[in-house]
Amino acid sequence: MFASSRDVGLVMVGEGMAWWYRAYANEQSAEDQKAYESAEDLARTARRGLWQDKSPIPPWEWRRK
């Protein structure tokens, strides 16, 4: 989804407000895969958003419980 020509999902991942759900990576272009992976790595390293938690639980695991 785009808003003002920005990929909202990518922004959310980069801000630590969402996970990059790798199960659907094959539906993304190689360029988008790299962008999302990089955004998540940077958010983790900077401990932004959900990455402030020492043991964040991925939503797909939380839903199984």
DSSP file (Angstrom, degrees, kcal/mol; ACC not computed):
  #  RESIDUE AA STRUCTURE BP1 BP2  ACC     N-H-->O    O-->H-N    N-H-->O    O-->H-N    TCO  KAPPA ALPHA  PHI   PSI    X-CA   Y-CA   Z-CA
    1    1 A M              0   0    0      0, 0.0     7,-2.5     0, 0.0     8,-0.6   0.000 360.0 360.0 360.0 139.1    0.0    0.0    0.0
    2    2 A F  E     -A    7   0A   0      5,-0.2     2,-0.4     6,-0.1     5,-0.2  -0.912 360.0-177.1-119.7 144.5    1.3    3.4   -0.9
    3    3 A A  E >  S-A    6   0A   0      3,-2.1     3,-1.8    -2,-0.4     0, 0.0  -0.980  82.5  -8.0-137.5 125.1    0.5    6.8    0.5
    4    4 A S  T 3  S-     0   0    0     -2,-0.4     3,-0.1     1,-0.3    -1,-0.1   0.900 130.3 -59.0  52.4  42.2    2.1    9.9   -1.0
    5    5 A S  T 3  S+     0   0    0      1,-0.2     2,-0.4     0, 0.0    -1,-0.3   0.610 112.3 123.0  63.3  16.6    4.2    7.5   -3.1
    6    6 A R  E <   -A    3   0A   0     -3,-1.8    -3,-2.1     4,-0.0     2,-0.9  -0.891  69.8-119.3-107.7 139.1    5.7    5.9    0.0
    7    7 A D  E  >  -A    2   0A   0     -2,-0.4     4,-2.2    -5,-0.2    -5,-0.2  -0.658  24.4-161.8 -74.9 106.3    5.4    2.2    0.7
    8    8 A V  H  > S+     0   0    0     -7,-2.5     4,-2.6    -2,-0.9    -1,-0.2   0.885  86.9  53.2 -61.7 -41.4    3.5    2.2    4.0
    9    9 A G  H  > S+     0   0    0     -8,-0.6     4,-2.5     1,-0.2    -1,-0.2   0.912 109.0  49.2 -60.5 -43.0    4.6   -1.4    4.9
   10   10 A L  H  > S+     0   0    0      2,-0.2     4,-2.5     1,-0.2    -1,-0.2   0.901 110.7  50.2 -64.2 -41.1    8.2   -0.6    4.4
   11   11 A V  H  X S+     0   0    0     -4,-2.2     4,-1.8     2,-0.2    -2,-0.2   0.931 110.7  49.8 -62.0 -45.0    7.9    2.6    6.6
   12   12 A M  H  <>S+     0   0    0     -4,-2.6     5,-2.8     1,-0.2     6,-0.8   0.917 112.1  47.2 -61.6 -43.7    6.2    0.5    9.3
   13   13 A V  H ><5S+     0   0    0     -4,-2.5     3,-1.3     4,-0.2    -1,-0.2   0.924 111.7  51.2 -62.8 -43.7    8.9   -2.1    9.2
   14   14 A G  H 3<5S+     0   0    0     -4,-2.5    -1,-0.2     1,-0.3    -2,-0.2   0.786 109.6  49.8 -65.3 -28.2   11.6    0.5    9.3
   15   15 A E  T 3<5S-     0   0    0     -4,-1.8    -1,-0.3    -5,-0.2    -2,-0.2   0.444 116.6-113.1 -89.1  -0.5   10.1    2.2   12.3
   16   16 A G  T < 5S+     0   0    0     -3,-1.3    34,-3.5    -4,-0.4    -3,-0.2   0.739  86.9 117.2  76.5  22.3    9.8   -1.1   14.2
   17   17 A M  S   <S+     0   0    0     -5,-2.8     2,-0.3    -6,-0.2    -4,-0.2   0.428  76.9  23.1-100.1  -1.9    6.0   -1.0   14.1
   18   18 A A  S    S-     0   0    0     -6,-0.8     2,-0.3    -5,-0.2    -2,-0.2  -0.987  74.1-119.1-157.4 157.7    5.7   -4.2   12.0
   19   19 A W        -     0   0    0     -2,-0.3     2,-0.8    -3,-0.1    -6,-0.1  -0.684  29.0-117.0 -94.2 153.3    7.6   -7.4   11.1
   20   20 A W        -     0   0    0     -2,-0.3     2,-1.3    -7,-0.1     3,-0.1  -0.854  29.4-141.8 -87.0 114.8    8.7   -8.3    7.6
   21   21 A Y    >   -     0   0    0     -2,-0.8     3,-2.0     1,-0.2     4,-0.1  -0.649  16.4-169.8 -84.2  94.9    6.7  -11.5    7.1
   22   22 A R  G >  S+     0   0    0     -2,-1.3     3,-1.8     1,-0.3     4,-0.4   0.676  74.4  78.2 -62.9 -19.9    9.3  -13.5    5.1
   23   23 A A  G 3  S+     0   0    0      1,-0.3    -1,-0.3     2,-0.1     3,-0.2   0.777 101.9  40.6 -60.8 -24.1    6.7  -16.2    4.3
   24   24 A Y  G X  S+     0   0    0     -3,-2.0     3,-1.9     1,-0.2    -1,-0.3   0.244  81.7 106.6-106.7  12.1    5.4  -13.9    1.6
   25   25 A A  G X  S+     0   0    0     -3,-1.8     3,-2.1     1,-0.3    -1,-0.2   0.830  70.1  66.4 -60.2 -32.2    8.8  -12.6    0.4
   26   26 A N  G 3  S+     0   0    0     -4,-0.4    -1,-0.3     1,-0.3    -2,-0.1   0.662  94.9  59.3 -66.5 -12.9    8.5  -14.7   -2.8
   27   27 A E  G <  S+     0   0    0     -3,-1.9    -1,-0.3     2,-0.1     2,-0.3   0.481  97.1  78.4 -89.9  -3.7    5.6  -12.4   -3.7
   28   28 A Q  S <  S-     0   0    0     -3,-2.1     2,-0.0    -4,-0.2    -3,-0.0  -0.691  89.2-105.3-101.6 155.9    7.9   -9.3   -3.6
   29   29 A S     >  -     0   0    0     -2,-0.3     4,-2.6     1,-0.1     5,-0.2  -0.349  35.9-108.6 -68.9 161.1   10.4   -8.2   -6.2
   30   30 A A  H  > S+     0   0    0      1,-0.2     4,-2.1     2,-0.2     5,-0.2   0.876 121.9  54.0 -59.4 -36.9   14.1   -8.8   -5.4
   31   31 A E  H  > S+     0   0    0      1,-0.2     4,-2.1     2,-0.2    -1,-0.2   0.918 109.4  46.4 -64.4 -44.1   14.4   -5.1   -4.8
   32   32 A D  H  > S+     0   0    0      2,-0.2     4,-2.9     1,-0.2     5,-0.3   0.890 109.0  55.5 -66.7 -38.7   11.6   -5.0   -2.3
   33   33 A Q  H  X S+     0   0    0     -4,-2.6     4,-2.5     1,-0.2     5,-0.2   0.933 110.3  45.7 -58.0 -45.9   12.9   -8.0   -0.5
   34   34 A K  H  X S+     0   0    0     -4,-2.1     4,-2.6     2,-0.2    -1,-0.2   0.906 113.0  50.2 -64.1 -41.4   16.2   -6.3    0.0
   35   35 A A  H  X S+     0   0    0     -4,-2.1     4,-2.5     2,-0.2    -2,-0.2   0.926 113.8  44.1 -64.0 -45.1   14.6   -3.1    1.1
   36   36 A Y  H  X S+     0   0    0     -4,-2.9     4,-2.5     2,-0.2     5,-0.2   0.909 114.3  49.3 -67.9 -41.9   12.3   -4.8    3.7
   37   37 A E  H  X S+     0   0    0     -4,-2.5     4,-2.5    -5,-0.3    -2,-0.2   0.928 113.7  46.5 -62.5 -43.8   15.1   -7.0    5.0
   38   38 A S  H  X S+     0   0    0     -4,-2.6     4,-2.6    -5,-0.2     5,-0.2   0.913 111.4  51.6 -63.9 -43.4   17.4   -3.9    5.3
   39   39 A A  H  X S+     0   0    0     -4,-2.5     4,-2.2    -5,-0.2    -2,-0.2   0.909 112.3  45.9 -61.2 -42.5   14.7   -1.9    7.0
   40   40 A E  H  X S+     0   0    0     -4,-2.5     4,-2.6     2,-0.2    -1,-0.2   0.918 112.1  50.9 -67.9 -41.8   14.0   -4.6    9.6
   41   41 A D  H  X S+     0   0    0     -4,-2.5     4,-2.6    -5,-0.2    -2,-0.2   0.915 111.9  47.4 -60.6 -42.9   17.7   -5.1   10.3
   42   42 A L  H  X S+     0   0    0     -4,-2.6     4,-2.4     2,-0.2    -1,-0.2   0.902 111.7  50.0 -66.2 -40.7   18.2   -1.4   10.8
   43   43 A A  H  X>S+     0   0    0     -4,-2.2     5,-2.3    -5,-0.2     4,-0.7   0.910 112.1  48.5 -63.9 -41.5   15.1   -1.2   13.1
   44   44 A R  H ><5S+     0   0    0     -4,-2.6     3,-0.9     2,-0.2    -2,-0.2   0.949 112.4  48.0 -61.3 -49.2   16.4   -4.2   15.1
   45   45 A T  H 3<5S+     0   0    0     -4,-2.6    -2,-0.2     1,-0.3    -1,-0.2   0.883 115.7  43.7 -60.7 -40.4   19.9   -2.7   15.4
   46   46 A A  H 3<5S-     0   0    0     -4,-2.4    -1,-0.3    -5,-0.2    -2,-0.2   0.527 107.1-129.3 -83.0  -5.8   18.5    0.7   16.5
   47   47 A R  T <<5 +     0   0    0     -3,-0.9     2,-0.3    -4,-0.7    -3,-0.2   0.907  47.1 168.0  56.2  46.1   16.0   -1.1   18.9
   48   48 A R    > < -     0   0    0     -5,-2.3     3,-2.1    -6,-0.1    -1,-0.2  -0.636  48.3 -28.5 -88.4 147.2   13.1    0.9   17.4
   49   49 A G  G >  S+     0   0    0      1,-0.3     3,-2.0    -2,-0.3     4,-0.3  -0.195 135.6   7.0  56.4-127.7    9.5    0.1   18.1
   50   50 A L  G >  S+     0   0    0    -34,-3.5     3,-1.2     1,-0.3    -1,-0.3   0.700 120.3  73.0 -63.5 -18.7    8.9   -3.6   18.8
   51   51 A W  G <  S+     0   0    0     -3,-2.1    -1,-0.3     1,-0.3    -2,-0.2   0.490  77.3  77.4 -77.7  -0.7   12.6   -4.3   18.8
   52   52 A Q  G <  S+     0   0    0     -3,-2.0    -1,-0.3   -36,-0.2     2,-0.2   0.782  78.1  88.4 -72.3 -26.9   12.9   -2.5   22.2
   53   53 A D  S <  S-     0   0    0     -3,-1.2    -6,-0.0    -4,-0.3     0, 0.0  -0.491  80.5-137.5 -70.9 138.6   11.4   -5.7   23.7
   54   54 A K  S    S+     0   0    0      1,-0.3    -1,-0.1    -2,-0.2    -3,-0.0   0.824  98.4  20.1 -68.2 -30.7   14.1   -8.3   24.6
   55   55 A S  S    S-     0   0    0      2,-0.0    -1,-0.3    -3,-0.0    -4,-0.1  -0.544  80.2-171.1-138.2  70.3   12.1  -11.2   23.2
   56   56 A P        -     0   0    0      0, 0.0    -5,-0.0     0, 0.0    -6,-0.0  -0.367  18.8-134.7 -65.4 142.5    9.4   -9.9   20.8
   57   57 A I        -     0   0    0     -2,-0.0     5,-0.1     2,-0.0    -2,-0.0  -0.867  18.7-122.5-100.6 121.2    6.9  -12.5   19.8
   58   58 A P    >>  -     0   0    0      0, 0.0     4,-2.3     0, 0.0     3,-1.0  -0.323  21.7-121.6 -59.8 143.4    6.2  -12.6   16.0
   59   59 A P  H 3> S+     0   0    0      0, 0.0     4,-2.4     0, 0.0     5,-0.2   0.837 111.3  57.8 -58.4 -34.7    2.4  -12.2   15.4
   60   60 A W  H 3> S+     0   0    0      1,-0.2     4,-0.7     2,-0.2    -3,-0.0   0.814 110.5  43.9 -68.0 -28.3    2.2  -15.5   13.5
   61   61 A E  H <> S+     0   0    0     -3,-1.0     4,-0.8     2,-0.2     3,-0.3   0.881 111.9  52.9 -78.3 -40.5    3.5  -17.3   16.7
   62   62 A W  H >< S+     0   0    0     -4,-2.3     3,-0.8     1,-0.2    -2,-0.2   0.894 106.5  53.4 -60.8 -41.1    1.3  -15.2   19.0
   63   63 A R  H 3< S+     0   0    0     -4,-2.4    -1,-0.2     1,-0.2    -2,-0.2   0.811 101.7  59.7 -66.3 -29.2   -1.8  -16.1   17.0
   64   64 A R  H 3<        0   0    0     -4,-0.7    -1,-0.2    -3,-0.3    -2,-0.2   0.758 360.0 360.0 -69.0 -23.5   -1.0  -19.9   17.3
   65   65 A K    <<        0   0    0     -3,-0.8    -1,-0.2    -4,-0.8    -2,-0.2   0.466 360.0 360.0 -79.5 360.0   -1.2  -19.7   21.1
